[in-house]
Amino acid sequence: MPLSPFQRRTRAGSRPRHLLPTTLRAFALGAGLLATQPAAHAAEPRLVIEDNDFLGPGGSDQQSVIPLLFNPAVKVLGFTVATGDGWENQESAHLRRFLEIIGRTDVPVADGAVYPLINSVKLMRLREKQFGTIPWKGAWGALGPMDKVPSEQPPLPAMKDGAPTLKPTAESAALFLIQQVHAHPHQVTIVEAGPMTNLALAIRIDPTFAATAKELIFMGGLLDTSMRALTGNVDFASDFNMIFDPEAAHITLTAPWPSITVVGNVSNDLMMTRDYLKHIQQKRTPMTDYIGTYYDPLPMWDEMATAIAADPSLITASLDAYMDIDIANGPHYGHVVVWPDSTAPREMDIRKVRIVQSIDAQRFLDTFLHEAQSDVRSAGHP
């Protein structure tokens, strides 16, 4: 395909790809064929970049790296960070500190968007006055009021998990995303588990970015949650990743991705319970100590999204629909809109997405438990 304007300006070198080690089971199954056939190479790893608002320490945002870093079928090209659940500088520092604690400083972290494309603290305050309280406001007030929230990112505070020595990459998140996708055309899965600001910037800088990726998998896109807001936890019914930067979500979801998978309502179904935490802590490692120290009893939102990226066979039911984000000024600003084939306004560049309805919950929990007990240092990983 012809080079994009970005490719003509800069060409990122390909990272080496490492073959997965042959497992004992695969050896046993294939032993009978070795005498007559040449040895086959293991499958190439799935290449993944996770973009997230890595609130920390602990919690779903930080724990979302576990299904990617400790699945031998996945190679993580990097993590990119944007303001959302927390301010970007704090999120990046907590993520880099967590990578140090678990011994994975080999994975790059690229700092990204500090502010949404259009939304702001002042605009969100105004929206609350006009249309009612937004339950979770992330960096802009969490679950409380917004009256004392600064409009600009504050300096990095003291960190209870310790300040990292690992530095972020020199390039910004949007440029890092573009470089990696063009270095591995049609091979990179982008996992989005926070606001989509970095992705929207990458799309606007390089219009070929989305089409050159393999796929987008994102956590968000909650549907029909009005009754859940009335009868359950109103925060769990609030689609924060979309609400925080609706314009970025609209730009991202209308870009020409080869495929889009939506991990929406289903992400509320499984909780990080204290009983489950006890099972994780049955093995003592730096990672299980960290998870236990900063335990937060929340749904495993982002862990589920990254687990699906690592192993799409976890999905047991899904449906296809056209999807976009409402960016009109009104009470549904930032909310998801979906259409069946018969009524979709396709001329508006909306895309068909795959909406996950259910996953193999037991396999997800069993696999995450095993991965969360990984100890990189004892395994001799760099």
Backbone hydrogen bonds, N-H to C=O, Kabsch-Sander energy under -0.5 kcal/mol:
donor,donor_aa,acceptor,acceptor_aa,energy
8,R,4,S,-2.0
9,R,5,P,-1.1
9,R,6,F,-0.5
10,T,6,F,-2.2
12,A,10,T,-0.5
20,L,43,A,-0.6
27,F,23,T,-2.2
28,A,24,L,-2.3
29,L,25,R,-2.5
30,G,26,A,-2.0
31,A,27,F,-1.0
33,L,30,G,-1.6
34,L,30,G,-0.8
34,L,31,A,-0.7
35,A,31,A,-0.5
36,T,33,L,-1.0
37,Q,33,L,-2.0
46,R,73,A,-3.3
47,L,187,Q,-0.8
48,V,75,K,-2.1
49,I,189,T,-2.2
50,E,78,G,-1.6
51,D,49,I,-0.5
51,D,191,V,-3.1
52,N,80,T,-2.4
54,F,52,N,-1.0
55,L,53,D,-2.7
62,Q,55,L,-0.6
62,Q,58,G,-0.6
63,Q,59,G,-2.6
64,S,60,S,-1.1
65,V,62,Q,-1.5
66,I,63,Q,-1.4
68,L,65,V,-0.7
69,L,65,V,-2.8
70,F,66,I,-1.9
71,N,68,L,-0.7
74,V,71,N,-2.1
75,K,46,R,-3.1
76,V,74,V,-0.5
77,L,48,V,-2.7
77,L,75,K,-0.6
78,G,48,V,-0.8
79,F,108,P,-2.3
80,T,50,E,-2.4
81,V,110,A,-2.0
82,A,52,N,-1.4
83,T,113,A,-2.6
84,G,86,G,-2.4
91,E,87,W,-2.4
92,S,88,E,-2.6
93,A,89,N,-1.7
94,H,90,Q,-2.5
95,L,91,E,-2.5
96,R,92,S,-2.6
97,R,93,A,-2.1
98,F,94,H,-2.4
99,L,95,L,-2.4
100,E,96,R,-1.6
101,I,97,R,-2.3
102,I,98,F,-2.2
103,G,100,E,-0.9
104,R,99,L,-3.0
107,V,104,R,-1.3
110,A,79,F,-3.0
111,D,109,V,-0.5
112,G,81,V,-0.7
124,M,120,S,-2.5
125,R,121,V,-2.3
126,L,122,K,-2.1
127,R,123,L,-2.3
128,E,124,M,-2.1
129,K,125,R,-1.7
130,Q,126,L,-2.2
131,F,127,R,-3.5
132,G,128,E,-1.6
137,K,135,P,-0.5
137,K,142,A,-2.8
139,A,84,G,-2.9
140,W,137,K,-2.3
141,G,138,G,-0.8
142,A,138,G,-2.2
144,G,141,G,-2.7
149,V,146,M,-1.6
160,K,158,A,-0.5
162,G,159,M,-1.2
169,T,109,V,-2.8
173,A,111,D,-2.0
176,F,172,S,-2.6
177,L,173,A,-2.7
178,I,174,A,-2.1
179,Q,175,L,-2.8
180,Q,176,F,-2.5
181,V,177,L,-2.2
182,H,178,I,-2.2
183,A,179,Q,-1.7
184,H,180,Q,-1.2
186,H,212,T,-3.9
187,Q,184,H,-1.8
188,V,184,H,-0.6
189,T,47,L,-3.1
189,T,187,Q,-0.6
190,I,188,V,-0.5
190,I,215,E,-2.6
191,V,49,I,-2.8
191,V,189,T,-0.6
192,E,190,I,-0.6
192,E,217,I,-2.9
193,A,51,D,-2.7
193,A,191,V,-0.6
200,A,196,M,-2.5
201,L,197,T,-2.3
202,A,198,N,-2.3
203,I,199,L,-2.5
204,R,200,A,-2.2
205,I,201,L,-2.4
206,D,202,A,-2.7
209,F,206,D,-2.2
212,T,208,T,-1.6
212,T,209,F,-0.5
213,A,209,F,-1.0
213,A,210,A,-0.7
214,K,188,V,-2.6
215,E,188,V,-1.1
216,L,259,S,-2.3
217,I,190,I,-2.7
218,F,261,T,-2.5
219,M,192,E,-2.5
220,G,218,F,-0.7
220,G,263,V,-1.1
229,A,225,T,-2.1
230,L,226,S,-1.2
231,T,227,M,-2.5
232,G,228,R,-2.5
234,V,232,G,-0.7
236,F,233,N,-0.5
237,A,233,N,-0.8
238,S,235,D,-1.6
239,D,237,A,-0.5
240,F,238,S,-1.9
242,M,239,D,-1.1
243,I,239,D,-2.4
244,F,240,F,-2.7
245,D,241,N,-0.5
249,A,245,D,-1.9
250,H,246,P,-2.5
251,I,247,E,-2.5
252,T,248,A,-2.5
253,L,249,A,-2.8
254,T,250,H,-1.3
255,A,252,T,-1.3
257,W,255,A,-2.0
261,T,216,L,-2.7
262,V,354,R,-3.4
263,V,218,F,-3.1
263,V,261,T,-0.6
264,G,262,V,-0.9
266,V,356,V,-0.6
267,S,264,G,-2.1
268,N,265,N,-2.0
269,D,266,V,-1.6
272,M,298,L,-2.5
273,T,271,M,-1.5
277,L,273,T,-2.3
278,K,274,R,-2.1
279,H,275,D,-1.4
280,I,276,Y,-1.9
281,Q,277,L,-2.4
282,Q,279,H,-1.1
283,K,280,I,-1.2
285,T,283,K,-0.7
289,D,285,T,-2.4
290,Y,286,P,-1.8
291,I,287,M,-2.6
292,G,288,T,-2.3
293,T,289,D,-2.6
294,Y,290,Y,-2.2
295,Y,292,G,-1.1
298,L,296,D,-2.1
300,M,270,L,-3.1
301,W,299,P,-1.7
304,M,300,M,-1.7
305,A,301,W,-1.4
306,T,302,D,-2.3
307,A,303,E,-2.2
308,I,304,M,-2.2
309,A,305,A,-1.7
310,A,306,T,-2.2
311,D,307,A,-2.2
314,L,311,D,-2.0
315,I,312,P,-1.8
316,T,358,S,-2.3
317,A,358,S,-1.5
319,L,355,I,-1.8
321,A,353,V,-1.9
322,Y,339,W,-2.4
323,M,351,R,-1.8
324,D,337,V,-2.3
326,D,335,H,-2.8
327,I,325,I,-0.6
330,G,328,A,-0.9
333,Y,330,G,-1.6
334,G,326,D,-3.4
335,H,332,H,-2.5
337,V,324,D,-2.9
339,W,322,Y,-2.1
343,T,340,P,-1.0
344,A,340,P,-1.1
346,R,344,A,-1.9
348,M,345,P,-2.2
349,D,346,R,-1.5
350,I,345,P,-0.5
351,R,323,M,-0.8
353,V,321,A,-3.4
354,R,260,I,-2.9
355,I,319,L,-3.4
355,I,353,V,-0.6
356,V,262,V,-2.6
356,V,354,R,-0.6
357,Q,317,A,-2.8
358,S,317,A,-1.7
360,D,314,L,-2.4
361,A,359,I,-1.6
364,F,360,D,-2.4
365,L,361,A,-2.6
366,D,362,Q,-2.8
367,T,363,R,-2.6
368,F,364,F,-2.7
369,L,365,L,-2.3
370,H,366,D,-2.0
371,E,367,T,-2.6
372,A,368,F,-3.1
373,Q,369,L,-1.0
374,S,371,E,-1.6
379,A,375,D,-1.4
380,G,376,V,-0.5
380,G,377,R,-1.0
381,H,376,V,-2.2
